[in-house]
């Protein structure tokens, strides 16, 4: 397992269900093409899995 994940918002949350909007915001993403680094753990992986159609993930 990688130490960190680089998560980028690649699709807008406009039209997404409210649960997915809150998940994206909880990951620290607010603007389109914004990138954040998060620790690689099961909670973050679960959040990313839920919104995988909205984000791009790289292991670093």
Predicted model as a PDB file, atoms N, CA, C, CB and O in Angstrom, pLDDT in the B-factor column:
MODEL        1                                                                  
ATOM      1  N   UNK A   1       0.843  -1.180   0.000  1.00 64.00           N  
ATOM      2  CA  UNK A   1       0.000   0.000   0.000  1.00 64.00           C  
ATOM      3  C   UNK A   1       0.891   1.248   0.000  1.00 64.00           C  
ATOM      4  CB  UNK A   1      -0.960  -0.004   1.225  1.00 64.00           C  
ATOM      5  O   UNK A   1       1.893   1.317   0.712  1.00 64.00           O  
ATOM      6  N   UNK A   2       0.505   2.213  -0.804  1.00 77.00           N  
ATOM      7  CA  UNK A   2       1.275   3.449  -0.875  1.00 77.00           C  
ATOM      8  C   UNK A   2       1.107   4.246   0.419  1.00 77.00           C  
ATOM      9  CB  UNK A   2       0.837   4.295  -2.094  1.00 77.00           C  
ATOM     10  O   UNK A   2       0.181   4.014   1.197  1.00 77.00           O  
ATOM     11  N   UNK A   3       2.018   5.181   0.625  1.00 93.00           N  
ATOM     12  CA  UNK A   3       1.961   5.983   1.844  1.00 93.00           C  
ATOM     13  C   UNK A   3       0.931   7.100   1.729  1.00 93.00           C  
ATOM     14  CB  UNK A   3       3.333   6.571   2.154  1.00 93.00           C  
ATOM     15  O   UNK A   3       0.253   7.431   2.702  1.00 93.00           O  
ATOM     16  N   UNK A   4       0.816   7.682   0.533  1.00 96.00           N  
ATOM     17  CA  UNK A   4      -0.143   8.763   0.316  1.00 96.00           C  
ATOM     18  C   UNK A   4      -0.859   8.569  -1.013  1.00 96.00           C  
ATOM     19  CB  UNK A   4       0.562  10.134   0.352  1.00 96.00           C  
ATOM     20  O   UNK A   4      -0.388   7.859  -1.900  1.00 96.00           O  
ATOM     21  N   UNK A   5      -2.011   9.222  -1.122  1.00 97.00           N  
ATOM     22  CA  UNK A   5      -2.778   9.226  -2.359  1.00 97.00           C  
ATOM     23  C   UNK A   5      -2.901  10.659  -2.855  1.00 97.00           C  
ATOM     24  CB  UNK A   5      -4.178   8.586  -2.153  1.00 97.00           C  
ATOM     25  O   UNK A   5      -3.143  11.577  -2.072  1.00 97.00           O  
ATOM     26  N   UNK A   6      -2.734  10.843  -4.153  1.00 98.00           N  
ATOM     27  CA  UNK A   6      -2.915  12.147  -4.779  1.00 98.00           C  
ATOM     28  C   UNK A   6      -4.280  12.086  -5.472  1.00 98.00           C  
ATOM     29  CB  UNK A   6      -1.732  12.495  -5.803  1.00 98.00           C  
ATOM     30  O   UNK A   6      -4.460  11.326  -6.424  1.00 98.00           O  
ATOM     31  N   UNK A   7      -5.235  12.883  -4.996  1.00 98.00           N  
ATOM     32  CA  UNK A   7      -6.608  12.821  -5.477  1.00 98.00           C  
ATOM     33  C   UNK A   7      -6.948  14.124  -6.190  1.00 98.00           C  
ATOM     34  CB  UNK A   7      -7.596  12.557  -4.310  1.00 98.00           C  
ATOM     35  O   UNK A   7      -6.760  15.204  -5.630  1.00 98.00           O  
ATOM     36  N   UNK A   8      -7.448  14.030  -7.425  1.00 98.00           N  
ATOM     37  CA  UNK A   8      -7.787  15.194  -8.238  1.00 98.00           C  
ATOM     38  C   UNK A   8      -9.245  15.108  -8.641  1.00 98.00           C  
ATOM     39  CB  UNK A   8      -6.878  15.290  -9.487  1.00 98.00           C  
ATOM     40  O   UNK A   8      -9.706  14.061  -9.095  1.00 98.00           O  
ATOM     41  N   UNK A   9      -9.978  16.207  -8.478  1.00 98.00           N  
ATOM     42  CA  UNK A   9     -11.373  16.282  -8.905  1.00 98.00           C  
ATOM     43  C   UNK A   9     -11.397  16.562 -10.401  1.00 98.00           C  
ATOM     44  CB  UNK A   9     -12.157  17.383  -8.113  1.00 98.00           C  
ATOM     45  O   UNK A   9     -10.972  17.634 -10.832  1.00 98.00           O  
ATOM     46  N   UNK A  10     -11.888  15.613 -11.202  1.00 98.00           N  
ATOM     47  CA  UNK A  10     -11.862  15.766 -12.654  1.00 98.00           C  
ATOM     48  C   UNK A  10     -13.251  15.963 -13.256  1.00 98.00           C  
ATOM     49  CB  UNK A  10     -11.210  14.562 -13.281  1.00 98.00           C  
ATOM     50  O   UNK A  10     -13.374  16.288 -14.437  1.00 98.00           O  
ATOM     51  N   UNK A  11     -14.289  15.770 -12.457  1.00 97.00           N  
ATOM     52  CA  UNK A  11     -15.647  15.968 -12.955  1.00 97.00           C  
ATOM     53  C   UNK A  11     -16.424  16.757 -11.913  1.00 97.00           C  
ATOM     54  CB  UNK A  11     -16.346  14.605 -13.266  1.00 97.00           C  
ATOM     55  O   UNK A  11     -16.263  16.541 -10.712  1.00 97.00           O  
ATOM     56  N   UNK A  12     -17.268  17.671 -12.379  1.00 97.00           N  
ATOM     57  CA  UNK A  12     -18.028  18.546 -11.498  1.00 97.00           C  
ATOM     58  C   UNK A  12     -19.025  17.763 -10.650  1.00 97.00           C  
ATOM     59  CB  UNK A  12     -18.754  19.602 -12.310  1.00 97.00           C  
ATOM     60  O   UNK A  12     -19.530  16.719 -11.063  1.00 97.00           O  
ATOM     61  N   UNK A  13     -19.296  18.287  -9.464  1.00 96.00           N  
ATOM     62  CA  UNK A  13     -20.283  17.665  -8.584  1.00 96.00           C  
ATOM     63  C   UNK A  13     -21.683  18.213  -8.837  1.00 96.00           C  
ATOM     64  CB  UNK A  13     -19.897  17.879  -7.127  1.00 96.00           C  
ATOM     65  O   UNK A  13     -22.634  17.804  -8.171  1.00 96.00           O  
ATOM     66  N   UNK A  14     -21.821  19.126  -9.783  1.00 96.00           N  
ATOM     67  CA  UNK A  14     -23.152  19.625 -10.141  1.00 96.00           C  
ATOM     68  C   UNK A  14     -23.952  18.451 -10.698  1.00 96.00           C  
ATOM     69  CB  UNK A  14     -23.070  20.810 -11.186  1.00 96.00           C  
ATOM     70  O   UNK A  14     -23.515  17.783 -11.635  1.00 96.00           O  
ATOM     71  N   UNK A  15     -25.095  18.210 -10.130  1.00 95.00           N  
ATOM     72  CA  UNK A  15     -25.930  17.095 -10.564  1.00 95.00           C  
ATOM     73  C   UNK A  15     -25.656  15.805  -9.825  1.00 95.00           C  
ATOM     74  CB  UNK A  15     -25.747  16.870 -12.015  1.00 95.00           C  
ATOM     75  O   UNK A  15     -26.415  14.845  -9.961  1.00 95.00           O  
ATOM     76  N   UNK A  16     -24.590  15.758  -9.047  1.00 96.00           N  
ATOM     77  CA  UNK A  16     -24.284  14.557  -8.264  1.00 96.00           C  
ATOM     78  C   UNK A  16     -25.231  14.487  -7.066  1.00 96.00           C  
ATOM     79  CB  UNK A  16     -22.792  14.559  -7.792  1.00 96.00           C  
ATOM     80  O   UNK A  16     -25.785  15.499  -6.635  1.00 96.00           O  
ATOM     81  N   UNK A  17     -25.403  13.286  -6.541  1.00 97.00           N  
ATOM     82  CA  UNK A  17     -26.275  13.158  -5.381  1.00 97.00           C  
ATOM     83  C   UNK A  17     -25.601  13.819  -4.172  1.00 97.00           C  
ATOM     84  CB  UNK A  17     -26.598  11.657  -5.090  1.00 97.00           C  
ATOM     85  O   UNK A  17     -24.373  13.847  -4.082  1.00 97.00           O  
ATOM     86  N   UNK A  18     -26.399  14.346  -3.252  1.00 97.00           N  
ATOM     87  CA  UNK A  18     -25.836  15.088  -2.107  1.00 97.00           C  
ATOM     88  C   UNK A  18     -24.780  14.316  -1.311  1.00 97.00           C  
ATOM     89  CB  UNK A  18     -26.946  15.484  -1.176  1.00 97.00           C  
ATOM     90  O   UNK A  18     -23.815  14.912  -0.834  1.00 97.00           O  
ATOM     91  N   UNK A  19     -24.947  13.016  -1.164  1.00 97.00           N  
ATOM     92  CA  UNK A  19     -23.969  12.201  -0.426  1.00 97.00           C  
ATOM     93  C   UNK A  19     -22.600  12.253  -1.103  1.00 97.00           C  
ATOM     94  CB  UNK A  19     -24.452  10.734  -0.319  1.00 97.00           C  
ATOM     95  O   UNK A  19     -21.575  12.317  -0.425  1.00 97.00           O  
ATOM     96  N   UNK A  20     -22.580  12.227  -2.431  1.00 98.00           N  
ATOM     97  CA  UNK A  20     -21.313  12.282  -3.160  1.00 98.00           C  
ATOM     98  C   UNK A  20     -20.692  13.670  -3.064  1.00 98.00           C  
ATOM     99  CB  UNK A  20     -21.521  11.896  -4.631  1.00 98.00           C  
ATOM    100  O   UNK A  20     -19.471  13.792  -2.964  1.00 98.00           O  
ATOM    101  N   UNK A  21     -21.504  14.710  -3.094  1.00 97.00           N  
ATOM    102  CA  UNK A  21     -20.993  16.076  -2.938  1.00 97.00           C  
ATOM    103  C   UNK A  21     -20.293  16.232  -1.592  1.00 97.00           C  
ATOM    104  CB  UNK A  21     -22.138  17.105  -3.067  1.00 97.00           C  
ATOM    105  O   UNK A  21     -19.215  16.821  -1.511  1.00 97.00           O  
ATOM    106  N   UNK A  22     -20.906  15.704  -0.541  1.00 98.00           N  
ATOM    107  CA  UNK A  22     -20.320  15.803   0.797  1.00 98.00           C  
ATOM    108  C   UNK A  22     -19.044  14.972   0.912  1.00 98.00           C  
ATOM    109  CB  UNK A  22     -21.332  15.353   1.852  1.00 98.00           C  
ATOM    110  O   UNK A  22     -18.107  15.366   1.605  1.00 98.00           O  
ATOM    111  N   UNK A  23     -19.007  13.841   0.246  1.00 98.00           N  
ATOM    112  CA  UNK A  23     -17.813  13.001   0.264  1.00 98.00           C  
ATOM    113  C   UNK A  23     -16.648  13.711  -0.409  1.00 98.00           C  
ATOM    114  CB  UNK A  23     -18.086  11.660  -0.426  1.00 98.00           C  
ATOM    115  O   UNK A  23     -15.532  13.700   0.109  1.00 98.00           O  
ATOM    116  N   UNK A  24     -16.900  14.330  -1.563  1.00 98.00           N  
ATOM    117  CA  UNK A  24     -15.853  15.068  -2.274  1.00 98.00           C  
ATOM    118  C   UNK A  24     -15.345  16.213  -1.400  1.00 98.00           C  
ATOM    119  CB  UNK A  24     -16.383  15.613  -3.631  1.00 98.00           C  
ATOM    120  O   UNK A  24     -14.139  16.449  -1.328  1.00 98.00           O  
ATOM    121  N   UNK A  25     -16.247  16.916  -0.744  1.00 97.00           N  
ATOM    122  CA  UNK A  25     -15.852  18.021   0.127  1.00 97.00           C  
ATOM    123  C   UNK A  25     -15.050  17.506   1.333  1.00 97.00           C  
ATOM    124  CB  UNK A  25     -17.099  18.796   0.606  1.00 97.00           C  
ATOM    125  O   UNK A  25     -14.097  18.154   1.765  1.00 97.00           O  
ATOM    126  N   UNK A  26     -15.430  16.360   1.865  1.00 97.00           N  
ATOM    127  CA  UNK A  26     -14.713  15.769   3.000  1.00 97.00           C  
ATOM    128  C   UNK A  26     -13.300  15.339   2.615  1.00 97.00           C  
ATOM    129  CB  UNK A  26     -15.487  14.570   3.545  1.00 97.00           C  
ATOM    130  O   UNK A  26     -12.408  15.295   3.462  1.00 97.00           O  
ATOM    131  N   UNK A  27     -13.101  15.026   1.349  1.00 97.00           N  
ATOM    132  CA  UNK A  27     -11.758  14.692   0.873  1.00 97.00           C  
ATOM    133  C   UNK A  27     -10.893  15.946   0.747  1.00 97.00           C  
ATOM    134  CB  UNK A  27     -11.837  13.967  -0.479  1.00 97.00           C  
ATOM    135  O   UNK A  27      -9.680  15.841   0.562  1.00 97.00           O  
ATOM    136  N   UNK A  28     -11.504  17.133   0.847  1.00 97.00           N  
ATOM    137  CA  UNK A  28     -10.753  18.379   0.772  1.00 97.00           C  
ATOM    138  C   UNK A  28     -10.782  19.018  -0.599  1.00 97.00           C  
ATOM    139  CB  UNK A  28      -9.344  18.140   1.170  1.00 97.00           C  
ATOM    140  O   UNK A  28     -10.005  19.931  -0.878  1.00 97.00           O  
ATOM    141  N   UNK A  29     -11.674  18.545  -1.460  1.00 97.00           N  
ATOM    142  CA  UNK A  29     -11.755  19.065  -2.826  1.00 97.00           C  
ATOM    143  C   UNK A  29     -12.925  20.032  -2.950  1.00 97.00           C  
ATOM    144  CB  UNK A  29     -11.900  17.911  -3.845  1.00 97.00           C  
ATOM    145  O   UNK A  29     -14.044  19.723  -2.540  1.00 97.00           O  
ATOM    146  N   UNK A  30     -12.657  21.211  -3.522  1.00 96.00           N  
ATOM    147  CA  UNK A  30     -13.699  22.223  -3.672  1.00 96.00           C  
ATOM    148  C   UNK A  30     -13.854  22.679  -5.111  1.00 96.00           C  
ATOM    149  CB  UNK A  30     -13.398  23.410  -2.792  1.00 96.00           C  
ATOM    150  O   UNK A  30     -14.970  22.945  -5.557  1.00 96.00           O  
ATOM    151  N   UNK A  31     -12.755  22.775  -5.841  1.00 97.00           N  
ATOM    152  CA  UNK A  31     -12.781  23.262  -7.220  1.00 97.00           C  
ATOM    153  C   UNK A  31     -12.394  22.154  -8.185  1.00 97.00           C  
ATOM    154  CB  UNK A  31     -11.841  24.463  -7.389  1.00 97.00           C  
ATOM    155  O   UNK A  31     -11.693  21.209  -7.822  1.00 97.00           O  
ATOM    156  N   UNK A  32     -12.858  22.284  -9.410  1.00 97.00           N  
ATOM    157  CA  UNK A  32     -12.518  21.341 -10.459  1.00 97.00           C  
ATOM    158  C   UNK A  32     -11.008  21.384 -10.719  1.00 97.00           C  
ATOM    159  CB  UNK A  32     -13.310  21.654 -11.752  1.00 97.00           C  
ATOM    160  O   UNK A  32     -10.418  22.465 -10.724  1.00 97.00           O  
ATOM    161  N   UNK A  33     -10.392  20.255 -10.928  1.00 98.00           N  
ATOM    162  CA  UNK A  33      -8.951  20.078 -11.169  1.00 98.00           C  
ATOM    163  C   UNK A  33      -8.092  20.432  -9.961  1.00 98.00           C  
ATOM    164  CB  UNK A  33      -8.523  20.922 -12.346  1.00 98.00           C  
ATOM    165  O   UNK A  33      -6.877  20.584 -10.094  1.00 98.00           O  
ATOM    166  N   UNK A  34      -8.693  20.563  -8.800  1.00 98.00           N  
ATOM    167  CA  UNK A  34      -7.933  20.760  -7.570  1.00 98.00           C  
ATOM    168  C   UNK A  34      -7.368  19.407  -7.138  1.00 98.00           C  
ATOM    169  CB  UNK A  34      -8.826  21.389  -6.442  1.00 98.00           C  
ATOM    170  O   UNK A  34      -8.037  18.382  -7.270  1.00 98.00           O  
ATOM    171  N   UNK A  35      -6.155  19.406  -6.630  1.00 98.00           N  
ATOM    172  CA  UNK A  35      -5.493  18.182  -6.193  1.00 98.00           C  
ATOM    173  C   UNK A  35      -5.152  18.281  -4.714  1.00 98.00           C  
ATOM    174  CB  UNK A  35      -4.223  17.917  -7.025  1.00 98.00           C  
ATOM    175  O   UNK A  35      -4.690  19.319  -4.241  1.00 98.00           O  
ATOM    176  N   UNK A  36      -5.382  17.197  -3.994  1.00 98.00           N  
ATOM    177  CA  UNK A  36      -5.012  17.117  -2.581  1.00 98.00           C  
ATOM    178  C   UNK A  36      -4.263  15.816  -2.348  1.00 98.00           C  
ATOM    179  CB  UNK A  36      -6.268  17.209  -1.658  1.00 98.00           C  
ATOM    180  O   UNK A  36      -4.413  14.853  -3.100  1.00 98.00           O  
ATOM    181  N   UNK A  37      -3.460  15.801  -1.302  1.00 97.00           N  
ATOM    182  CA  UNK A  37      -2.778  14.578  -0.883  1.00 97.00           C  
ATOM    183  C   UNK A  37      -3.394  14.131   0.431  1.00 97.00           C  
ATOM    184  CB  UNK A  37      -1.231  14.798  -0.740  1.00 97.00           C  
ATOM    185  O   UNK A  37      -3.526  14.916   1.370  1.00 97.00           O  
ATOM    186  N   UNK A  38      -3.767  12.868   0.487  1.00 96.00           N  
ATOM    187  CA  UNK A  38      -4.363  12.286   1.687  1.00 96.00           C  
ATOM    188  C   UNK A  38      -3.562  11.054   2.079  1.00 96.00           C  
ATOM    189  CB  UNK A  38      -5.863  11.926   1.458  1.00 96.00           C  
ATOM    190  O   UNK A  38      -2.945  10.411   1.229  1.00 96.00           O  
ATOM    191  N   UNK A  39      -3.572  10.729   3.360  1.00 96.00           N  
ATOM    192  CA  UNK A  39      -2.939   9.492   3.806  1.00 96.00           C  
ATOM    193  C   UNK A  39      -3.686   8.307   3.210  1.00 96.00           C  
ATOM    194  CB  UNK A  39      -2.913   9.405   5.356  1.00 96.00           C  
ATOM    195  O   UNK A  39      -4.905   8.346   3.037  1.00 96.00           O  
ATOM    196  N   UNK A  40      -2.948   7.273   2.904  1.00 95.00           N  
ATOM    197  CA  UNK A  40      -3.549   6.074   2.324  1.00 95.00           C  
ATOM    198  C   UNK A  40      -4.027   5.167   3.451  1.00 95.00           C  
ATOM    199  CB  UNK A  40      -2.538   5.329   1.401  1.00 95.00           C  
ATOM    200  O   UNK A  40      -3.224   4.474   4.076  1.00 95.00           O  
ATOM    201  N   UNK A  41      -5.329   5.170   3.710  1.00 95.00           N  
ATOM    202  CA  UNK A  41      -5.898   4.264   4.697  1.00 95.00           C  
ATOM    203  C   UNK A  41      -7.265   3.783   4.207  1.00 95.00           C  
ATOM    204  CB  UNK A  41      -6.018   4.959   6.084  1.00 95.00           C  
ATOM    205  O   UNK A  41      -7.752   4.239   3.173  1.00 95.00           O  
ATOM    206  N   UNK A  42      -7.863   2.888   4.931  1.00 96.00           N  
ATOM    207  CA  UNK A  42      -9.118   2.275   4.495  1.00 96.00           C  
ATOM    208  C   UNK A  42     -10.255   3.289   4.391  1.00 96.00           C  
ATOM    209  CB  UNK A  42      -9.510   1.164   5.452  1.00 96.00           C  
ATOM    210  O   UNK A  42     -11.093   3.177   3.497  1.00 96.00           O  
ATOM    211  N   UNK A  43     -10.301   4.268   5.280  1.00 96.00           N  
ATOM    212  CA  UNK A  43     -11.371   5.272   5.252  1.00 96.00           C  
ATOM    213  C   UNK A  43     -11.294   6.117   3.982  1.00 96.00           C  
ATOM    214  CB  UNK A  43     -11.291   6.179   6.494  1.00 96.00           C  
ATOM    215  O   UNK A  43     -12.306   6.334   3.316  1.00 96.00           O  
ATOM    216  N   UNK A  44     -10.106   6.588   3.652  1.00 97.00           N  
ATOM    217  CA  UNK A  44      -9.925   7.406   2.449  1.00 97.00           C  
ATOM    218  C   UNK A  44     -10.195   6.567   1.200  1.00 97.00           C  
ATOM    219  CB  UNK A  44      -8.492   8.004   2.401  1.00 97.00           C  
ATOM    220  O   UNK A  44     -10.832   7.040   0.259  1.00 97.00           O  
ATOM    221  N   UNK A  45      -9.710   5.319   1.188  1.00 96.00           N  
ATOM    222  CA  UNK A  45      -9.954   4.443   0.041  1.00 96.00           C  
ATOM    223  C   UNK A  45     -11.452   4.211  -0.164  1.00 96.00           C  
ATOM    224  CB  UNK A  45      -9.233   3.098   0.233  1.00 96.00           C  
ATOM    225  O   UNK A  45     -11.920   4.161  -1.302  1.00 96.00           O  
ATOM    226  N   UNK A  46     -12.196   4.071   0.916  1.00 97.00           N  
ATOM    227  CA  UNK A  46     -13.646   3.895   0.823  1.00 97.00           C  
ATOM    228  C   UNK A  46     -14.331   5.126   0.260  1.00 97.00           C  
ATOM    229  CB  UNK A  46     -14.223   3.568   2.185  1.00 97.00           C  
ATOM    230  O   UNK A  46     -15.255   5.011  -0.546  1.00 97.00           O  
ATOM    231  N   UNK A  47     -13.883   6.309   0.680  1.00 97.00           N  
ATOM    232  CA  UNK A  47     -14.445   7.556   0.172  1.00 97.00           C  
ATOM    233  C   UNK A  47     -14.161   7.699  -1.318  1.00 97.00           C  
ATOM    234  CB  UNK A  47     -13.877   8.760   0.942  1.00 97.00           C  
ATOM    235  O   UNK A  47     -15.036   8.089  -2.091  1.00 97.00           O  
ATOM    236  N   UNK A  48     -12.934   7.381  -1.715  1.00 97.00           N  
ATOM    237  CA  UNK A  48     -12.547   7.472  -3.124  1.00 97.00           C  
ATOM    238  C   UNK A  48     -13.363   6.477  -3.950  1.00 97.00           C  
ATOM    239  CB  UNK A  48     -11.025   7.205  -3.297  1.00 97.00           C  
ATOM    240  O   UNK A  48     -13.796   6.798  -5.057  1.00 97.00           O  
ATOM    241  N   UNK A  49     -13.573   5.286  -3.422  1.00 97.00           N  
ATOM    242  CA  UNK A  49     -14.356   4.272  -4.135  1.00 97.00           C  
ATOM    243  C   UNK A  49     -15.776   4.755  -4.387  1.00 97.00           C  
ATOM    244  CB  UNK A  49     -14.382   2.959  -3.345  1.00 97.00           C  
ATOM    245  O   UNK A  49     -16.355   4.474  -5.436  1.00 97.00           O  
ATOM    246  N   UNK A  50     -16.338   5.480  -3.427  1.00 97.00           N  
ATOM    247  CA  UNK A  50     -17.702   5.973  -3.549  1.00 97.00           C  
ATOM    248  C   UNK A  50     -17.848   7.020  -4.651  1.00 97.00           C  
ATOM    249  CB  UNK A  50     -18.156   6.552  -2.231  1.00 97.00           C  
ATOM    250  O   UNK A  50     -18.887   7.091  -5.307  1.00 97.00           O  
ATOM    251  N   UNK A  51     -16.807   7.835  -4.858  1.00 97.00           N  
ATOM    252  CA  UNK A  51     -16.872   8.906  -5.865  1.00 97.00           C  
ATOM    253  C   UNK A  51     -15.845   8.683  -6.975  1.00 97.00           C  
ATOM    254  CB  UNK A  51     -16.641  10.280  -5.205  1.00 97.00           C  
ATOM    255  O   UNK A  51     -15.318   9.647  -7.531  1.00 97.00           O  
ATOM    256  N   UNK A  52     -15.561   7.435  -7.298  1.00 97.00           N  
ATOM    257  CA  UNK A  52     -14.530   7.111  -8.293  1.00 97.00           C  
ATOM    258  C   UNK A  52     -14.836   7.665  -9.671  1.00 97.00           C  
ATOM    259  CB  UNK A  52     -14.359   5.623  -8.388  1.00 97.00           C  
ATOM    260  O   UNK A  52     -13.923   7.839 -10.478  1.00 97.00           O  
ATOM    261  N   UNK A  53     -16.112   7.950  -9.963  1.00 97.00           N  
ATOM    262  CA  UNK A  53     -16.484   8.515 -11.257  1.00 97.00           C  
ATOM    263  C   UNK A  53     -16.222  10.018 -11.331  1.00 97.00           C  
ATOM    264  CB  UNK A  53     -17.947   8.237 -11.540  1.00 97.00           C  
ATOM    265  O   UNK A  53     -16.335  10.610 -12.404  1.00 97.00           O  
ATOM    266  N   UNK A  54     -15.874  10.639 -10.206  1.00 98.00           N  
ATOM    267  CA  UNK A  54     -15.628  12.082 -10.154  1.00 98.00           C  
ATOM    268  C   UNK A  54     -14.150  12.441  -9.965  1.00 98.00           C  
ATOM    269  CB  UNK A  54     -16.434  12.688  -9.035  1.00 98.00           C  
ATOM    270  O   UNK A  54     -13.757  13.578 -10.226  1.00 98.00           O  
ATOM    271  N   UNK A  55     -13.341  11.500  -9.522  1.00 98.00           N  
ATOM    272  CA  UNK A  55     -11.963  11.800  -9.160  1.00 98.00           C  
ATOM    273  C   UNK A  55     -10.972  10.905  -9.907  1.00 98.00           C  
ATOM    274  CB  UNK A  55     -11.774  11.646  -7.659  1.00 98.00           C  
ATOM    275  O   UNK A  55     -11.327   9.855 -10.443  1.00 98.00           O  
ATOM    276  N   UNK A  56      -9.709  11.365  -9.921  1.00 98.00           N  
ATOM    277  CA  UNK A  56      -8.584  10.576 -10.423  1.00 98.00           C  
ATOM    278  C   UNK A  56      -7.629  10.395  -9.257  1.00 98.00           C  
ATOM    279  CB  UNK A  56      -7.873  11.268 -11.659  1.00 98.00           C  
ATOM    280  O   UNK A  56      -7.349  11.344  -8.525  1.00 98.00           O  
ATOM    281  N   UNK A  57      -7.129   9.180  -9.084  1.00 97.00           N  
ATOM    282  CA  UNK A  57      -6.287   8.860  -7.929  1.00 97.00           C  
ATOM    283  C   UNK A  57      -4.947   8.316  -8.383  1.00 97.00           C  
ATOM    284  CB  UNK A  57      -6.984   7.848  -7.011  1.00 97.00           C  
ATOM    285  O   UNK A  57      -4.878   7.465  -9.270  1.00 97.00           O  
ATOM    286  N   UNK A  58      -3.869   8.818  -7.762  1.00 96.00           N  
ATOM    287  CA  UNK A  58      -2.526   8.308  -8.012  1.00 96.00           C  
ATOM    288  C   UNK A  58      -1.885   7.974  -6.667  1.00 96.00           C  
ATOM    289  CB  UNK A  58      -1.661   9.345  -8.809  1.00 96.00           C  
ATOM    290  O   UNK A  58      -2.062   8.693  -5.684  1.00 96.00           O  
ATOM    291  N   UNK A  59      -1.144   6.881  -6.641  1.00 94.00           N  
ATOM    292  CA  UNK A  59      -0.406   6.515  -5.432  1.00 94.00           C  
ATOM    293  C   UNK A  59       0.960   7.190  -5.494  1.00 94.00           C  
ATOM    294  CB  UNK A  59      -0.263   4.952  -5.295  1.00 94.00           C  
ATOM    295  O   UNK A  59       1.631   7.153  -6.525  1.00 94.00           O  
ATOM    296  N   UNK A  60       1.368   7.808  -4.386  1.00 91.00           N  
ATOM    297  CA  UNK A  60       2.689   8.437  -4.323  1.00 91.00           C  
ATOM    298  C   UNK A  60       3.430   7.988  -3.095  1.00 91.00           C  
ATOM    299  CB  UNK A  60       2.572   9.954  -4.333  1.00 91.00           C  
ATOM    300  O   UNK A  60       4.563   8.412  -2.869  1.00 91.00           O  
TER     301      UNK A  60                                                      
ENDMDL                                                                          
END                                                                             
